[in-house]
């Protein structure tokens, strides 16, 4: 009985494995049908079969399944933001060239949606690309949003420019508008730290002073991130407890010294 069961399992594995290999040379849509295959009382998943395939074939089959799944998700996308997000994931799974093409389409069609951020960042001051977005246009993209979304856009754009090794003057140009806005989250403090350092290097004392004042202002604001907020409060409590402990030790030391002095006098 066990041998029959084992032989049956091997036959099923061989059958489905053959189908998987066939689909490797076929389309993602056909391959998608083998994600779950039932035969008799046994369930055979594609992932269990992939483990038995050579690495090169396994990776390609996995990629094709992923592409097919993303295409299914894209058909069922209910919002523009979902469509943008899935389109990017799909293109990334297909090829670098397809990703760049999709980014360009998103920048043209959906410039007002938050999920388009990665496309805008990708083309920010890009060279030899399908698109090139100047800092001024990226600023317009940023200003459409509020709260944490706006902060993320500012931070992502800055990181992209740093990766391009642009001059300090260009970084200053990018961050300068922050001097004219009222920040609404503690996390902006780091951007103002960078801005004050850049202003110092560019010998712009007025901008440096303004950036430092805004940094101090940010320190009093709540965090966008609840996790960071909790960490900051925990750190503050720990710091306060340490300060109280230090003050108590100082008072105890002072009292002991006073007592010793009075004892010597007597």
Phi and psi in degrees as a GROMACS rama.xvg file:
@    title "Ramachandran Plot"
@    xaxis  label "Phi"
@    yaxis  label "Psi"
@TYPE xy
-65.1342  -37.103  UNK-2
-68.0252  -40.0985  UNK-3
-61.9234  -42.4185  UNK-4
-63.8327  -41.3689  UNK-5
-65.537  -45.5128  UNK-6
-62.1661  -39.1471  UNK-7
-63.8732  -41.132  UNK-8
-64.6983  -38.9366  UNK-9
-65.3388  -39.6737  UNK-10
-64.6139  -41.6778  UNK-11
-64.1232  -44.2883  UNK-12
-61.5634  -42.7731  UNK-13
-62.7872  -42.2594  UNK-14
-62.55  -51.2751  UNK-15
-69.8189  -36.5527  UNK-16
-61.0302  -40.4585  UNK-17
-62.8388  -40.4559  UNK-18
-64.4574  -39.4034  UNK-19
-63.2065  -44.8403  UNK-20
-64.1731  -36.2916  UNK-21
-62.1734  -43.2957  UNK-22
-69.903  -24.4543  UNK-23
-58.2057  -35.5862  UNK-24
-96.0256  6.38342  UNK-25
-110.484  -143.201  UNK-26
-105.303  161.348  UNK-27
-63.388  -35.2999  UNK-28
-62.6009  -40.851  UNK-29
-69.9538  -43.5065  UNK-30
-59.4859  -32.8224  UNK-31
-58.0115  -26.9952  UNK-32
-70.6354  -14.7696  UNK-33
-100.79  10.8498  UNK-34
-59.1506  -36.336  UNK-35
-139.334  122.808  UNK-36
-126.217  129.282  UNK-37
-110.778  134.453  UNK-38
-137.957  114.39  UNK-39
62.0535  -128.316  UNK-40
-96.258  6.49211  UNK-41
-104.823  146.73  UNK-42
-116.278  125.523  UNK-43
-118.325  118.19  UNK-44
-92.977  154.321  UNK-45
-61.1414  -37.24  UNK-46
-61.6259  -35.3807  UNK-47
-68.6338  -32.1656  UNK-48
-76.0042  -37.0151  UNK-49
-59.9619  -31.7796  UNK-50
-63.8618  -20.0949  UNK-51
-94.2059  -4.99365  UNK-52
-92.9217  155.908  UNK-53
-59.7809  145.724  UNK-54
-49.3003  -45.8912  UNK-55
-61.5647  -45.4683  UNK-56
-68.2022  -41.5947  UNK-57
-58.5309  -45.1788  UNK-58
-64.2663  -40.5868  UNK-59
-69.6431  -40.8825  UNK-60
-63.4132  -43.3489  UNK-61
-60.3547  -42.0375  UNK-62
-62.3875  -42.1588  UNK-63
-66.7673  -38.4201  UNK-64
-63.909  -43.8554  UNK-65
-59.9081  -44.2712  UNK-66
-61.0981  -44.2607  UNK-67
-62.8424  -40.2064  UNK-68
-65.3246  -42.8743  UNK-69
-63.5229  -37.7796  UNK-70
-65.5488  -36.0142  UNK-71
-63.9308  -44.3298  UNK-72
-63.575  -39.1777  UNK-73
-63.628  -38.1128  UNK-74
-63.2775  -32.16  UNK-75
-97.668  4.63735  UNK-76
-61.0869  132.142  UNK-77
-102.442  -18.7096  UNK-78
-126.675  161.031  UNK-79
-63.7655  -41.3781  UNK-80
-61.9065  -39.4958  UNK-81
-64.3296  -42.0699  UNK-82
-61.2194  -43.0782  UNK-83
-63.8958  -48.3513  UNK-84
-59.7881  -46.6433  UNK-85
-70.0363  -37.244  UNK-86
-60.0211  -40.7661  UNK-87
-66.1167  -44.7179  UNK-88
-63.0112  -40.8738  UNK-89
-63.693  -49.0826  UNK-90
-61.5715  -38.6557  UNK-91
-63.5407  -35.356  UNK-92
-72.9559  -28.7153  UNK-93
-75.6228  -58.3536  UNK-94
-174.955  158.263  UNK-95
-58.8401  -37.1193  UNK-96
-65.8241  -40.5255  UNK-97
-66.5757  -35.5423  UNK-98
-64.1291  -44.5067  UNK-99
-63.5814  -39.5137  UNK-100
-64.1282  -42.5381  UNK-101
-66.3965  -41.0835  UNK-102
-57.3172  -44.2791  UNK-103
-62.9942  -41.2644  UNK-104
-64.9864  -38.163  UNK-105
-67.2227  -43.4526  UNK-106
-59.5211  -39.1496  UNK-107
-74.5323  -40.3971  UNK-108
-92.9578  -33.0361  UNK-109
-129.166  52.8565  UNK-110
-69.6263  -13.3346  UNK-111
-99.1646  5.43418  UNK-112
-104.94  138.674  UNK-113
-57.0154  -37.2605  UNK-114
-67.5044  -8.91709  UNK-115
-81.1267  -1.66988  UNK-116
-55.6064  -45.9746  UNK-117
-61.8411  -33.4336  UNK-118
-68.3203  -43.0848  UNK-119
-65.8601  -42.4752  UNK-120
-62.8059  -40.2839  UNK-121
-57.1869  -39.3259  UNK-122
-96.7281  1.92823  UNK-123
-62.4992  114.561  UNK-124
52.9715  31.9029  UNK-125
-74.1133  147.908  UNK-126
-117.676  146.405  UNK-127
54.5956  42.1172  UNK-128
-124.321  172.074  UNK-129
-65.246  -28.2725  UNK-130
-140.227  159.738  UNK-131
-142.024  118.798  UNK-132
-102.273  121.068  UNK-133
-73.6803  163.73  UNK-134
-57.7333  -39.2738  UNK-135
-61.1066  -39.4503  UNK-136
-71.8606  -36.026  UNK-137
-65.8525  -35.0917  UNK-138
-60.3894  -40.7157  UNK-139
-63.3975  -37.9517  UNK-140
-63.1096  -45.5956  UNK-141
-58.9576  -45.5179  UNK-142
-69.3858  -6.4587  UNK-143
-74.1936  -20.2386  UNK-144
-110.38  171.169  UNK-145
-134.261  169.642  UNK-146
57.6013  -139.159  UNK-147
-65.7644  -31.1318  UNK-148
-61.5155  -42.4367  UNK-149
-66.3782  -42.9874  UNK-150
-58.6293  -44.9158  UNK-151
-60.8898  -39.1168  UNK-152
-65.7475  -43.2068  UNK-153
-60.0055  -48.7344  UNK-154
-65.5107  -41.6897  UNK-155
-65.3833  -41.152  UNK-156
-64.2756  -41.4973  UNK-157
-62.6656  -43.7024  UNK-158
-61.4093  -39.3016  UNK-159
-63.9342  -45.7656  UNK-160
-63.8826  -37.8493  UNK-161
-62.6636  -38.9198  UNK-162
-66.5656  -24.3404  UNK-163
-85.1655  -5.14541  UNK-164
56.5272  43.2438  UNK-165
-72.5494  159.424  UNK-166
-62.9125  158.321  UNK-167
-58.4421  -33.569  UNK-168
-63.1546  -34.9143  UNK-169
-71.5609  -39.7831  UNK-170
-63.8083  -38.192  UNK-171
-64.315  -42.5079  UNK-172
-60.0907  -40.4565  UNK-173
-66.5999  -44.8683  UNK-174
-87.3757  -15.5627  UNK-175
-52.3249  -39.6436  UNK-176
-58.2223  -21.2699  UNK-177
-65.0923  -19.4129  UNK-178
-72.3386  -17.6428  UNK-179
-106.682  9.05628  UNK-180
-119.398  160.314  UNK-181
-99.168  108.9  UNK-182
-63.7711  150.031  UNK-183
-123.848  17.2574  UNK-184
-152.372  147.03  UNK-185
-58.7811  -34.3906  UNK-186
-63.2038  -18.4741  UNK-187
-64.8221  -19.251  UNK-188
-53.739  -40.4535  UNK-189
-65.1498  -35.6249  UNK-190
-66.8149  -36.0685  UNK-191
-72.2875  -29.3609  UNK-192
-62.4839  -46.8804  UNK-193
-61.7053  -43.4187  UNK-194
-63.9654  -40.7203  UNK-195
-66.6379  -36.7623  UNK-196
-67.5061  -41.1778  UNK-197
-64.3389  -42.0112  UNK-198
-62.8922  -38.2335  UNK-199
-62.262  -45.3991  UNK-200
-66.3074  -31.5987  UNK-201
-89.1639  2.94353  UNK-202
58.5713  40.7443  UNK-203
-107.236  87.687  UNK-204
-65.272  -37.182  UNK-205
-62.9869  -44.7414  UNK-206
-66.974  -37.2706  UNK-207
-63.5286  -45.4159  UNK-208
-63.7467  -43.0817  UNK-209
-63.8235  -41.986  UNK-210
-63.4169  -40.1872  UNK-211
-66.736  -38.4485  UNK-212
-65.4834  -40.6028  UNK-213
-69.9365  -32.2728  UNK-214
-62.3914  -45.2978  UNK-215
-62.8854  -37.1104  UNK-216
-63.8569  -41.8962  UNK-217
-62.8926  -33.8131  UNK-218
-60.4797  -22.4803  UNK-219
-93.3819  -6.05369  UNK-220
-88.4074  154.492  UNK-221
-71.9472  157.955  UNK-222
-78.645  151.605  UNK-223
-70.7727  -40.7441  UNK-224
-82.436  124.138  UNK-225
-64.481  -34.6899  UNK-226
-64.0352  -47.463  UNK-227
-65.7541  -34.8489  UNK-228
-61.3809  -45.8739  UNK-229
-65.2009  -40.7906  UNK-230
-64.1809  -40.7773  UNK-231
-64.9779  -42.7299  UNK-232
-65.7277  -40.1016  UNK-233
-64.2695  -41.4569  UNK-234
-64.6689  -39.3587  UNK-235
-65.4714  -41.9121  UNK-236
-64.003  -41.5839  UNK-237
-64.3949  -41.5917  UNK-238
-65.6885  -40.641  UNK-239
-65.6931  -40.463  UNK-240
-64.1784  -40.6383  UNK-241
-65.4386  -38.4203  UNK-242
-65.9432  -41.5415  UNK-243
-64.1232  -40.7281  UNK-244
-64.2902  -41.3196  UNK-245
-66.0062  -41.119  UNK-246
-65.8595  -39.8501  UNK-247
-63.8609  -40.6225  UNK-248
-64.9125  -39.3507  UNK-249
-65.2483  -42.1445  UNK-250
-63.8999  -40.7841  UNK-251
-64.3484  -40.1746  UNK-252
-66.6551  -40.7294  UNK-253
-66.3285  -39.3343  UNK-254
-64.9616  -40.1971  UNK-255
-65.2908  -40.5629  UNK-256
-65.7192  -39.459  UNK-257
-65.4186  -43.199  UNK-258
-63.3143  -39.055  UNK-259
-66.1627  -40.1649  UNK-260
-64.533  -42.3786  UNK-261
-66.6684  -34.8053  UNK-262
-67.2367  -38.0262  UNK-263
-67.7075  -34.3346  UNK-264
-67.5484  -37.1888  UNK-265
